[in-house]
Amino acid sequence: MEQTLLDEINSLRREMIIQGITKGLNNKKTIELSQKLDIVLNQYQLT
């Protein structure tokens, strides 16, 4: 499970960075990805 969370964290982080570079940091999709990443990071910290 821990590795799955790490994989998801890395995937979301990459996707968020690409989105932020191409669409901007205030873009709705960038913000949604950031919020999803926050949730997964919190889950990881609880394991």
ROMARFI-436760 format. One record per residue (C-alpha): residue number from 0; residue in one letter; x negated, y, z negated. Coordinates in pm, whole numbers. Example, Ala and Ser with C-alpha at 12.3 -4.5 7.8 and 13.67 -1.06 7.14 Angstrom:
ATOM; num; residu; xx; yy; zz
ATOM; 0; a; -1230; -450; -780
ATOM; 1; s; -1367; -106; -714
END
This chain:
ATOM; num; residu; xx; yy; zz
ATOM; 0; m; 0; 0; 0
ATOM; 1; e; -282; 241; -86
ATOM; 2; q; -440; 198; 258
ATOM; 3; t; -103; 251; 424
ATOM; 4; l; -62; 582; 240
ATOM; 5; l; -415; 687; 337
ATOM; 6; d; -342; 605; 701
ATOM; 7; e; -21; 808; 687
ATOM; 8; i; -202; 1099; 518
ATOM; 9; n; -469; 1103; 788
ATOM; 10; s; -214; 1077; 1067
ATOM; 11; l; 3; 1358; 929
ATOM; 12; r; -302; 1575; 865
ATOM; 13; r; -426; 1533; 1224
ATOM; 14; e; -81; 1600; 1366
ATOM; 15; m; -35; 1909; 1145
ATOM; 16; i; -375; 2052; 1244
ATOM; 17; i; -305; 2005; 1615
ATOM; 18; q; 41; 2157; 1577
ATOM; 19; g; -98; 2450; 1378
ATOM; 20; i; -366; 2521; 1638
ATOM; 21; t; -131; 2498; 1936
ATOM; 22; k; 191; 2644; 1795
ATOM; 23; g; 77; 2847; 1495
ATOM; 24; l; 90; 2806; 1120
ATOM; 25; n; 439; 2957; 1089
ATOM; 26; n; 591; 2722; 1346
ATOM; 27; k; 885; 2518; 1214
ATOM; 28; k; 728; 2184; 1316
ATOM; 29; t; 395; 2276; 1152
ATOM; 30; i; 573; 2361; 827
ATOM; 31; e; 776; 2038; 839
ATOM; 32; l; 458; 1834; 886
ATOM; 33; s; 296; 2019; 596
ATOM; 34; q; 592; 1939; 373
ATOM; 35; k; 585; 1571; 474
ATOM; 36; l; 213; 1563; 403
ATOM; 37; d; 274; 1713; 58
ATOM; 38; i; 523; 1436; -22
ATOM; 39; v; 287; 1159; 90
ATOM; 40; l; -6; 1316; -99
ATOM; 41; n; 207; 1324; -414
ATOM; 42; q; 298; 957; -366
ATOM; 43; y; -69; 872; -323
ATOM; 44; q; -164; 1055; -643
ATOM; 45; l; 96; 854; -836
ATOM; 46; t; -55; 520; -727
END
